[in-house]
Structures are given as structure tokens and as C-alpha cells.
């Protein structure tokens, strides 16, 4: 029987440290979006470590308010890449949150200033909490500023601030919103800042003003994808950046391309890649096979 590894299982099987290491390995060794009504479905696939993961995710931003459901729902099918044998079907909610946050942590590990102590989280849902937990594994964060249209959600995560005030005091900023218009602008930038732009996972979403992005060193997870659906895509469309202006990929950074001065500003344009999914889904599957504490 093919096991279904549910969300409760994922929580028992994985820690953010596991995921950070797995995603880093996947990038070192190393999707399409379809519109439907008020949401999108994303299909991503990748092969790593002898396994293939195919993820089908629905992204429906109005779900929490309208239906009491998560914004992102879906499944991951994990299979043996050599024989084609299905290994498991996994709930994608927790894996998507963990692998996305893990990629941010990997980028911050190499690109955020070593003395970074303050972070702003813009967008305080499930992903915002996961992002904060991951960043805390790679930097000694002392102050957390939270920005969200929902005051209660922000208050549950950190000190509630306006984005203007929070950005001014932050060494790291994470944007994980559903915004279709830029929220970070030129005036929010300051020397040494590291930004993880997580929310723009389809061509309509946008979190960083193109002119501001052009002032930074942009690191992408996957160049082709970021150029068609990330914040980079809006800067290219605006004519203020080209693909050749990109500092490098996350894989390039892991392999040695780093911050050279304390004043450089870096943006990680995180659009989400199936490499992350196969890394974390494989980890969950391996833990599932050796654990006796899982729900059936």
C-alpha cells in the first residue's frame, strides 16, 4: 500500500534544520501556473537523489476569509526515479511552508550580514511564521517586527509596525504577501539589508518596486522562473533590469558567490522550485519508513 503522509506526520518527521540542510543540498547538487477563478494551480516536478516529486498545489488567497481553509492546499506524489514506482502521496501544506522557509534560510545564511539581529515579516500567515522560524536558525534574531493587514495576526508574530518604520530598523525583511502591487520601495532600502521576496509566485503578484529592485543584488532560485513570474519579471518588463543583471542563482551563492562588502543590498527572489519539494518530501518519506509514531 502507498502511504499517505499527512500534515500531522510531516510535523512529527521534520524540523526546520532538516529542511534547511536538505534544500541547501538540493540547490548545490543540482512549473507551470494555471489560473482558475480566484486562485491558481501550480504543477512542479523535479528529480533529485534518485527520486522524482510532482506537486499539484492550489493557491487561493481568499480561502481563509471566505471558507476557513488554508490559502495553499495540494499533494505531492513521490516516486522512484529509476523504476517509476510510486513511493508516497504527501500533503503539501506543511512541506510547501517548510521548504519555502528553508530556501530563505539558506539564502540568509550566505547573504545576510553576520551581525543581523532584526527582521521584519510582511505577511503573517502560515508562511510568515515558518519564515521567522527558519531565519532564527541561521541568524541570532533579537527583534521581530510584524506587518499585516490583520492586526491580530501581526501581533501574534512580533512587534506590530508600519512597513516604513519596521524596514528602517531591520537587517532582514521577508515579504510573503499576496500583493499584486509593490509594497517595498526605494525608500525602504538601506546599506547591508537582506530581503527575501517570497510572495510573487505568479506573474500577477508583485512585492518590490522595479526601480528599487534594480538597485540591489538579485539572487534567484531559478532564473527562468523568476524572469517570468517573480519580482524580477516586473523589473524586466519595466526595462530597468535584464537577466544579465542578476547577481546569480542560489546555487551560485552556495558554491561561493557571496556578499563582499557590508553595505551591499541583496534580494532573494524566491519563486519556489520543485527541487525544494523533492528534497523535503524525500526526507519526510525516509523518516516515515523508520518511525513508529505516525498516524495511519
N, C-alpha and C positions, 0 to 999 in steps of 0.2 A: 504494500500500500504506500502511495506517495504521501508523506506527512504534510499537513498544513501547519505552518509555523505562525501562530497568531501574534498579535501585538503584545499580549502578556508574556509570551515566550521570549520575544525579542528583548523586552526589558530585563528578563532574567539572564539572558545569554550574553548581552553585550554591555560594555562600558564605553564611554566616550574615548578613553585612552586606547582601547582596542581599535575603535573605528578610525581614530586619527592615524594610527600606525598602518592600518590596512589600506586606507585611502592614499597615504603617502607612498606605500609600496606600489600601489596600482599606477599612480602617476609616474613613478620612477621607471617601472618596467614597461612600462608601456612604450534618430530622434526627430523625430518629426513631431510637430504640434498641429493638432486639428481642432478647429473651432466648432463648438456645439452650444447653441443658446447662450447662456450667461457664463459659460465656462469653457474649458479646453481639455482635451485629452492629449497626453503625451505618450509616445511609444519610443522607448530607448532600448538599445541592445548593445552588449559588449562581451568580449571574451577575455578572460584573464585567469591564469593559474589552472588551465585545463577545464574551465567551466564557462558556460555562457549564461548570462542573465538577460531576460527580456521583461521589461517593466511596462505595464499599462497603468497610467495614473490619470485620474480625473482631477482637475483643478477648478473648483467652483467657489469663488470668493464670497458669494452671498449665502453659502450653506450655513455658516454658524448663526447668522441672524434670522434667516428665513426658515431653516429646517432643523436647527440644533445639531447639525452634522459637521464633521471636520471639513476644512477647505479642500484638503488633498486626501483622496482615497484611491486605492488601487491594489494591484497584486504584482508580485514578481515571480516569474517561473524560472527556476534554476535547473540547468541540465548539464550533463556531462558533454563537454565539447568534442571529445574524441569519438564517443559512441552514440551521442544524441539521446541518451537515456534521461528522461525527466527525473530530477532528484527531489524537488520540493516546490511547493507553492507557498509563498510568504506574503503576509500582509505588508503593504508598502508604507504605511503611515509612519511608523517608528523608524524604519530603515531610511526613508527619504529625509526625515528630520535629522537623524544621526549622521548620515553620510554627507549631507549638505553642510552641517556644522563642522564635521571633521575636516572637510576641504578648507573651510575658512580658517580653522586652527592650524592646518598645515601651512597655509599662506602666511598667517600671522607669525608663525614660528620662525619663518625665514625673513619676513619683510617688515614686521612691526618693530619699532625701537625696542631694544632690550630692556630699557627702563620704563616701558609703557605701564601705566598704573590706572588709567581711567578709560572707560568705554561708554559709548552711547549706543543703545539699542533702539532703533527706529522701527517699530512694528513688534508688538509684544505678545504675539500669539505663541503657538507651539514652537515655531521655528525660532522666535526670539529667545525663548528660554533655552533651547538647545544650543543656539549660537553662544550665549553667555557662558553656559557650562563648558563648552569646548574651548573658548578663549581663555578661560581660567586655568585650563590645563597647560597652557604654553606661556602665559604671562601672569605676573603677580598683580592681579587687578584689585585695587583698593576702593575705587568709586565707580558706581554704575548709575548712569543717567538713562531714563526711560522716556520714550516719546511714542505716543499712540493717540489716536482719536478717541479711544476708550480710556478714560482716566483711571478706572479701576484696574484694567489690565496693566497699564503703565505702573501704577502704584504697587502692584504685586511683584514687579521685576526690579525696580530701583527708584532712585530719586526722580520724581516727575519734573521735567523741564520742558521749555520750548526748545525746538531744534536749534535755534540760533544760540541760546545760552549753553546748551549741552555741548554743541560742536566746539565752541570756543574753549571748553575745559577738557576736551577729550583727546587722548592719544590715539584711540581707535574708535571708529564709527562703523556700525553694521546697519545696513538698510535691508530689511526683509519685509517690505510692504507690498501691497497690491497696486501701488500708484501707477497711473498712466501718464503722469506729468512729473517733471523733475522736482525733487524735494531738497536735494543738496545742490548748492550753487557756489559760485566763485568765492563769495564772502565767508563760506564755511571752511574753506581750505586754510591750513596754516602749516608751517615747516614741520616735517617729521611725522605727519599724520599718516595713518594706515586706514583705508576704507575697504570694507568687504561689501560689495554691491550684490545682494543675493536675490532681490525681488524680481528683476527683469528676466523672466523665464519664457516670455513670448514676445513677439515683435511689437505689441501694443503697449507693453509695460515700460516704464522709464523712471529712474530714480535719481540720476545725476545729470545735471545740465551739460550739454555737449561742450560748451566753451570751458567749463570747469574741468571736465574730464581731460580735455586736450592739454591742460596744464600739469597733468600728473603722469607718472609712470604706470601704464596699464598692463596688468598681468591677467591673462585669460586662462580658463580651464581648457577650452577647446577653441582655437581661433576661428574656424569656420562657423561654429555655432554662435560665438559671441558677436561675430560680424553680421549675423543675420537676425539675432533675436535678443542680444544683451544690450547693455548701455552703450557699448562700443558701436553697435549698429546705428544708434541715433546720431552719434558723433560723426560716423562715416557719411550718413545721409545728409548731415548738416554741412559737410565739406570741411570740417575742422580737423579731421583725422583720416588717416588711411590705415590699412592693415600693416603697412610697413612701419608705422609709428608705434606699434605695440612693443612694449619692453620685452615681452617674452611670454611663454606659457608657464603654468605652474610646474610642469615637468622640467623646464629650463631652469627655473628657480631652485628646485630641489637638487638639480645636478650642479649648481654652482653660481648661477647669476643672481646676485644679491644687492641689497642696499649698500651703497658705497659712501654716502655721507648721511649725517644725522638729519639733514634738512630736507632730503628727498621726500616727496609725497607719492605714495603708492595706492593704487586701486586694484583690488582683485575683482574682476568681472566674472562672477560665478553664475553660469547658466545651467549647471548640472549635467553631468555626464554619466553614462551607463557604466563606465569604469568604476565609479564610486559604488554603484549599485551591486555590481558583481563582487567587488571586494568585501562589502559588508554583508551581503546575502550569503556568500560562501562562508564567512566567519560564523554567522548565525546557524547555518546548516551543520557545520562541523561541531559547534557547541551542542546543538540539538542531539546529535547522534551519541554524544558521550554523557548527556545529562539525564538524570532520573527525576528531575523536579518539574518537568514540563506538563502543561495541560494537554490532553489528548485531542 
